[in-house]
Amino acid sequence: MKRSEILNKLGLGASGVVLPSGLARVKNEPVRVYDGFLRSIMYYGFVDLKERIGVGDELTMKRDHDNVYDAFAIAIHWKGVKIGYLATYENMVIANLLDSGISMKAYVSKIDLSANPKNALAIAVFTDMVIALPPVSSKFAPKPRVRTQEGIYERA
């Protein structure tokens, strides 16, 4: 998602944004927002694909608005094949972010074929966060003035 789209979603796009001094530069930093096991993998394509799926593989998250059991259901797909869902008790925030148009990427973070199916496949979800950086010229800015005991102002 572009920075302008995020600002519009926050309601700051039309009026413009004035960044306070010290926040003149920003960078996008990937942030992990979820790391957990998939549910219902034994009922979907994971059973047939478990030998082909590898750690680090990119996954696709799709909202399942027609799911009668979970209003915030998020189906996870590997190369177009549904392999499971995010846990019902952990999906509300990510579902709201997806509904808001926030882009996120999901990857396989752990596979343990000998484990209970509830703990066999874990994924990590990342989104970009805008991080404020100090302005380039901050090291050249004049130091603030400090009042001494004699009432004279000096540079700190």
Residue, then its C-alpha position, 0 to 999 in steps of 0.5 A: m500500500k502506498r503512503s498516500e493510501i495509508l494517509n487517506k485511510l487515516g483521514l489525513g490525506a485531504s487536509g495534508v500532513v505537517l510532520p513535526s521537526g525531527l520526523a522529516r524522513v521515513k522508511n518502510e520496515p517489515v513488521r511481523v504481525y502474526d506467527g501461528f499455526l494454521r487450522s483445519i489443514m487436514y481437511y484441505g490441500f495440505v494433506d496432498l501437498k505436504e511434501r512439496i510445501g517448504v519453509g519460506d514459501e509465500l502464501t496468499m491470504k483471502r478473506d472468506h466472507d461466506n464462512v458461516y462459522d467465522a465472520f473474520a475467516i481468513a483462508i490461506h492458499w499455497k499456489g492457488v490451493k486452499i491449505g487451511y485457515l487462521a485460528t478463529y481466536e487470532n484472526m480478527v485484527i488481520a481480517n480488519l486490516l485486510d478489509s481496510g486494504i492494508s497489504m500483507k505477506a504471509y510465509v510458511s515459518k514452520i513445518d513438522l509433519s510428525a506433529n499433531p495436525k494442529n501444530a504441523l504448519a505455522i505461518a508468519v504474516f508481515t506488513d510494512m510499517v512507516i518508521a520515522l527517521p531523524p532529518v539528515s541535517s539534525k547533526f548540523a542543527p544549532k544546539p539549544r540554548v541553556r540558561t546558566q545560574e548567572g542568567i546568561y544563555e549558552r549553547a549546550 
